[in-house]
Amino acid sequence: MARPLSGTRPTGSAALKMLREEHCMSAMELAYHAGINLSTLSYLESGRSKIGNMRLDTAAHLAQALGMSMNDFLSYLGYGTDDEEGPDD
């Protein structure tokens, strides 16, 4: 699994919210375009659900709705793809 990358930009839930806002989308709009429940997006953005535990299909739908590749989306959220350990390890 991926490990968060260090840096000055927010990662995880804060980065997801920032990314949505950079695309000038409300939470409702992003949830609609991604085909996910608004409550799912709300839980991810608030940190009640960990970004690292997000389902792959949810991540793929969010990336597509934001016009990003999965790799770019996960990198933006602070998750590299070459480590085998997870963020909590």
C-alpha positions in Angstrom: 0.0 0.0 0.0 1.1 3.6 -0.4 2.8 5.9 2.1 2.0 9.6 2.4 4.6 11.8 0.9 6.0 14.6 3.0 5.7 18.2 1.9 4.2 21.5 2.8 0.9 21.0 0.9 -2.0 19.4 2.9 -2.5 15.7 2.4 -5.4 13.4 2.9 -8.8 14.8 3.7 -7.6 18.5 3.6 -6.0 17.9 0.1 -9.2 16.3 -1.2 -11.3 19.4 -0.1 -8.6 21.7 -1.5 -8.6 19.8 -4.8 -12.4 20.1 -5.1 -12.3 23.8 -4.4 -9.5 24.3 -6.9 -11.9 22.8 -9.5 -14.6 25.2 -8.3 -17.0 22.4 -7.4 -19.3 22.1 -4.5 -19.3 18.9 -2.5 -22.6 18.1 -4.0 -21.4 18.7 -7.6 -18.3 16.5 -7.1 -20.3 13.7 -5.5 -22.8 13.8 -8.4 -20.2 13.8 -11.1 -18.2 11.0 -9.4 -21.4 9.0 -8.8 -20.8 8.6 -5.1 -23.0 9.6 -2.1 -22.5 13.1 -0.7 -22.1 11.5 2.7 -19.2 9.5 1.4 -17.4 12.6 0.1 -18.2 14.4 3.3 -16.7 11.6 5.5 -13.6 11.6 3.3 -13.2 15.4 3.4 -13.8 15.7 7.1 -11.4 12.9 8.0 -14.1 10.7 9.5 -13.1 8.2 6.8 -9.4 7.8 6.1 -8.3 8.6 2.6 -5.9 5.7 2.8 -8.9 3.4 3.4 -10.9 4.8 0.4 -12.3 2.1 -1.9 -10.4 1.9 -5.2 -13.6 2.4 -7.3 -14.4 5.6 -5.2 -10.9 6.9 -5.9 -11.2 6.1 -9.6 -14.6 7.9 -9.8 -13.3 11.0 -8.0 -10.2 11.1 -10.1 -12.3 10.9 -13.3 -14.8 13.5 -12.1 -11.8 15.8 -11.5 -10.3 15.1 -14.9 -7.2 13.5 -13.3 -5.4 10.2 -13.7 -5.6 7.9 -10.7 -1.9 8.3 -10.1 -2.1 12.1 -10.2 -5.1 12.0 -7.9 -3.4 9.8 -5.3 -0.2 11.7 -5.5 -2.1 15.0 -4.9 -3.7 13.5 -1.9 -0.2 12.6 -0.6 0.0 8.9 -1.5 2.9 7.6 -3.5 2.5 4.4 -5.4 5.9 2.7 -5.0 5.9 1.9 -1.3 4.4 -1.3 -0.1 3.6 -0.2 3.4 0.5 1.7 4.3 0.1 5.2 5.8 -0.5 3.8 9.3 2.5 1.4 9.3 
